[in-house]
Amino acid sequence: MSLSSYRMHRIYLAATMNYGLGSNDPEELAYYNKIRKEMDDMKKEPFKSGITINLDNLEEIYK
């Protein structure tokens, strides 16, 4: 049995808000753990914003 979109949304909210799932259904637990793992992986990656400029090549660009 696959999860309904309503149940997937409820599990997603519980995972993102760091709440417990409160269910022993293996399919729901697998989806919950998948989301928690993705969130943990995103926290580990360094956040990069903006445009990076290589200052070594800057003079060549503006010639």
C-alpha positions in Angstrom: 0.0 0.0 0.0 1.4 3.4 -1.0 1.1 6.5 1.1 -1.5 9.0 0.3 -0.4 12.5 -0.5 -2.1 13.7 2.7 -0.2 11.2 4.8 3.1 12.1 3.0 2.5 15.8 3.8 1.8 15.0 7.5 5.0 13.0 7.7 7.0 15.7 5.9 5.7 18.3 8.4 6.6 16.1 11.4 10.1 15.5 10.0 10.8 19.1 9.2 9.5 20.4 12.5 11.6 17.8 14.3 8.5 16.1 15.8 8.2 12.4 16.4 6.2 10.3 13.9 4.1 8.4 16.4 3.6 5.5 14.0 5.1 2.0 13.6 4.1 1.6 10.0 7.3 0.6 8.2 6.4 2.5 5.0 5.8 5.7 7.0 9.0 5.2 9.1 11.0 4.8 5.9 9.6 8.0 4.4 10.2 9.9 7.7 13.8 8.7 8.0 14.4 9.6 4.3 13.4 13.2 4.9 15.3 13.4 8.2 18.5 12.1 6.4 18.1 14.6 3.6 17.7 17.4 6.1 20.8 16.3 8.0 22.8 16.1 4.8 21.8 19.7 3.8 23.0 20.9 7.2 26.4 19.3 6.7 27.0 21.0 3.3 28.5 24.4 3.4 26.2 27.2 2.3 27.5 29.1 -0.7 25.8 32.2 -2.0 26.6 34.8 -4.5 29.1 34.8 -7.3 32.6 33.7 -6.7 35.3 35.6 -8.5 38.7 34.3 -9.3 40.9 37.4 -8.6 43.8 35.9 -10.5 42.0 36.2 -13.8 40.3 39.5 -13.0 42.9 41.6 -15.0 42.4 39.4 -18.1 38.7 39.9 -17.9 38.8 43.7 -17.9 41.4 44.1 -20.7 
